[in-house]
Amino acid sequence: MAQYLYQVGHEVRIVSDASVAIEALSSDVFDLAITDIFIRQGGVMVGNGGLRLIGNIRNGKRPDTGATPHDIPIIAISGVLGGPTDDHFLKMADSVGANLRMMKPVHPKQLLAAIEKLLAERDTA
């Protein structure tokens, strides 16, 4: 997925942990964040690591350098468990501030369309 986004002209930074993502967001400028609901938090896989990340971004609970605004567009992705559980977690992502939610499997062109939509909305706001 990252390779595809890179090939179509996007800069991509991959992190494997919510804590690392929060640190990166506090020191660098990003146009958009994409997170899986199930990501590592402090090196341990947790079911709500992505939800915590979204909440931290929205609430500004990170060292604030002013580099990244708290209103950065966020795409939440889930699909590890299958069935209604994933939908439940994606609805929770909405409630903590995700702009868009996607169920796995996500096709690269679907993700690209979602990214372009959110960036266009941000640019016209």
C-alpha positions in Angstrom: 0.0 0.0 0.0 2.7 2.4 0.9 4.7 1.6 -2.2 1.6 2.3 -4.3 1.0 5.7 -2.7 4.7 6.5 -3.2 4.5 5.6 -6.8 1.5 7.9 -7.4 3.4 10.8 -5.9 2.7 10.8 -2.1 5.4 11.0 0.5 4.8 8.1 3.0 6.1 7.6 6.5 5.5 4.2 8.1 5.6 3.7 11.9 4.8 0.5 13.7 3.7 1.9 17.0 1.2 4.5 18.1 3.7 6.1 20.5 6.2 6.5 17.6 3.4 8.0 15.5 2.5 10.5 18.2 6.2 11.5 18.4 6.4 11.9 14.6 3.2 14.0 14.5 4.6 16.3 17.2 7.8 17.1 15.3 7.0 16.8 11.5 4.3 18.2 9.2 1.9 15.7 7.8 -1.1 16.2 5.5 -3.0 13.1 6.6 -2.8 10.2 9.0 -3.8 6.6 8.2 -4.1 4.2 11.1 -5.2 0.6 11.7 -7.3 0.2 14.8 -5.1 -2.6 15.9 -1.6 -1.2 16.3 1.2 -1.4 18.8 1.2 0.9 21.8 4.4 1.0 23.7 5.7 -2.1 21.8 2.6 -4.2 22.7 -0.2 -5.0 20.2 -3.4 -3.6 21.6 -6.9 -3.6 20.3 -7.4 0.1 20.8 -4.0 1.5 19.9 -5.4 3.1 16.8 -8.3 4.6 18.8 -5.9 6.0 21.3 -3.8 7.5 18.5 -6.8 9.2 17.0 -7.8 10.5 20.4 -4.3 11.8 21.1 -4.2 13.6 17.7 -7.6 15.2 18.2 -7.0 16.2 21.8 -3.5 17.4 21.3 -2.1 15.2 24.0 1.4 15.2 22.6 4.3 17.6 22.8 3.0 20.4 20.7 5.5 22.0 18.4 2.8 23.5 16.3 4.1 21.4 13.4 0.9 19.4 12.9 -2.5 20.8 13.7 -4.9 18.6 15.7 -7.4 18.7 12.8 -5.3 16.6 10.4 -7.5 14.3 8.4 -7.4 10.7 9.7 -8.4 7.5 8.0 -9.1 4.6 10.3 -8.8 1.0 8.9 -9.9 -2.3 10.5 -10.6 -5.8 9.4 -8.5 -8.1 11.5 -11.3 -9.8 13.4 -14.0 -9.9 10.8 -17.7 -9.5 11.3 -19.5 -7.0 13.4 -16.6 -6.4 15.8 -14.6 -4.6 13.1 -17.6 -2.4 12.3 -17.9 -1.6 16.0 -14.3 -0.5 16.3 -14.6 1.6 13.2 -17.7 3.3 14.6 -15.7 4.0 17.7 -13.0 5.5 15.5 -15.6 7.9 14.2 -16.5 8.9 17.8 -12.9 9.8 18.7 -12.4 11.8 15.5 -11.6 9.8 12.4 -12.7 11.5 9.3 -13.1 8.3 7.3 -13.2 4.6 8.1 -12.4 1.7 5.8 -12.9 -2.0 6.2 -10.1 -4.4 5.1 -9.3 -5.5 2.6 -8.7 -2.0 1.2 -7.7 -1.8 -2.4 -4.9 0.8 -3.1 -7.1 2.7 -5.5 -9.9 3.0 -2.9 -7.4 4.3 -0.4 -6.0 6.8 -2.9 -9.5 8.1 -3.7 -10.2 8.5 0.0 -6.9 10.4 0.5 -7.6 12.7 -2.4 -11.2 13.3 -1.1 -10.0 14.3 2.4 -7.2 16.5 1.1 -9.5 18.3 -1.3 -12.1 18.8 1.5 -9.3 20.2 3.7 -8.0 22.5 1.0 -11.5 24.0 0.4 -12.3 24.5 4.1 
